[in-house]
Amino acid sequence: MAPHKFAVGQKVHFSPDRQQLHSGQGWFNIVRLLPEAANVLQYRVKSEVDGHERVVREDQLARP
């Protein structure tokens, strides 16, 4: 598997899937690099707005 595209502390934009729209999109900071699940790399991210943390897939993230 390829290495993670994003680094801890990096600011990213999160775009949820349709079924996750309640999760809210926006700007997040990478808190932790997580191992892959179902051949997709994952991250723990923290919202800049409310401080809520969640686990997201790499394909849901984009650079600013």
TORKOL-4160 file (C-alpha; in steps of 0.2 Angstrom, whole numbers, padded with zeros to 4 digits, m for minus):
64
<pt num="1" X="0000" Y="0000" Z="0000"/>
<pt num="2" X="0006" Y="0018" Z="m0004"/>
<pt num="3" X="0011" Y="0029" Z="0010"/>
<pt num="4" X="m0001" Y="0042" Z="0018"/>
<pt num="5" X="m0003" Y="0058" Z="0008"/>
<pt num="6" X="m0006" Y="0069" Z="0023"/>
<pt num="7" X="0004" Y="0072" Z="0038"/>
<pt num="8" X="0000" Y="0074" Z="0057"/>
<pt num="9" X="m0004" Y="0092" Z="0060"/>
<pt num="10" X="m0009" Y="0096" Z="0042"/>
<pt num="11" X="m0025" Y="0106" Z="0038"/>
<pt num="12" X="m0036" Y="0097" Z="0026"/>
<pt num="13" X="m0054" Y="0099" Z="0019"/>
<pt num="14" X="m0066" Y="0084" Z="0023"/>
<pt num="15" X="m0080" Y="0080" Z="0011"/>
<pt num="16" X="m0092" Y="0067" Z="0018"/>
<pt num="17" X="m0100" Y="0053" Z="0008"/>
<pt num="18" X="m0119" Y="0056" Z="0004"/>
<pt num="19" X="m0124" Y="0044" Z="0019"/>
<pt num="20" X="m0112" Y="0054" Z="0030"/>
<pt num="21" X="m0119" Y="0072" Z="0027"/>
<pt num="22" X="m0124" Y="0074" Z="0045"/>
<pt num="23" X="m0106" Y="0073" Z="0049"/>
<pt num="24" X="m0103" Y="0090" Z="0042"/>
<pt num="25" X="m0089" Y="0095" Z="0030"/>
<pt num="26" X="m0076" Y="0108" Z="0033"/>
<pt num="27" X="m0058" Y="0111" Z="0039"/>
<pt num="28" X="m0050" Y="0098" Z="0050"/>
<pt num="29" X="m0032" Y="0095" Z="0056"/>
<pt num="30" X="m0024" Y="0078" Z="0055"/>
<pt num="31" X="m0022" Y="0071" Z="0073"/>
<pt num="32" X="m0016" Y="0053" Z="0069"/>
<pt num="33" X="m0012" Y="0042" Z="0054"/>
<pt num="34" X="m0021" Y="0025" Z="0055"/>
<pt num="35" X="m0018" Y="0009" Z="0046"/>
<pt num="36" X="m0028" Y="0004" Z="0030"/>
<pt num="37" X="m0045" Y="m0004" Z="0031"/>
<pt num="38" X="m0052" Y="m0012" Z="0015"/>
<pt num="39" X="m0037" Y="m0006" Z="0006"/>
<pt num="40" X="m0040" Y="0012" Z="0010"/>
<pt num="41" X="m0029" Y="0022" Z="0021"/>
<pt num="42" X="m0037" Y="0031" Z="0036"/>
<pt num="43" X="m0034" Y="0046" Z="0047"/>
<pt num="44" X="m0041" Y="0053" Z="0064"/>
<pt num="45" X="m0045" Y="0071" Z="0061"/>
<pt num="46" X="m0051" Y="0085" Z="0072"/>
<pt num="47" X="m0063" Y="0099" Z="0067"/>
<pt num="48" X="m0057" Y="0117" Z="0068"/>
<pt num="49" X="m0075" Y="0123" Z="0071"/>
<pt num="50" X="m0081" Y="0112" Z="0086"/>
<pt num="51" X="m0066" Y="0101" Z="0090"/>
<pt num="52" X="m0075" Y="0085" Z="0086"/>
<pt num="53" X="m0064" Y="0070" Z="0081"/>
<pt num="54" X="m0068" Y="0057" Z="0068"/>
<pt num="55" X="m0060" Y="0044" Z="0058"/>
<pt num="56" X="m0060" Y="0047" Z="0039"/>
<pt num="57" X="m0054" Y="0039" Z="0023"/>
<pt num="58" X="m0040" Y="0047" Z="0013"/>
<pt num="59" X="m0051" Y="0049" Z="m0002"/>
<pt num="60" X="m0063" Y="0060" Z="0008"/>
<pt num="61" X="m0049" Y="0073" Z="0011"/>
<pt num="62" X="m0041" Y="0087" Z="0001"/>
<pt num="63" X="m0027" Y="0099" Z="0003"/>
<pt num="64" X="m0033" Y="0118" Z="0005"/>
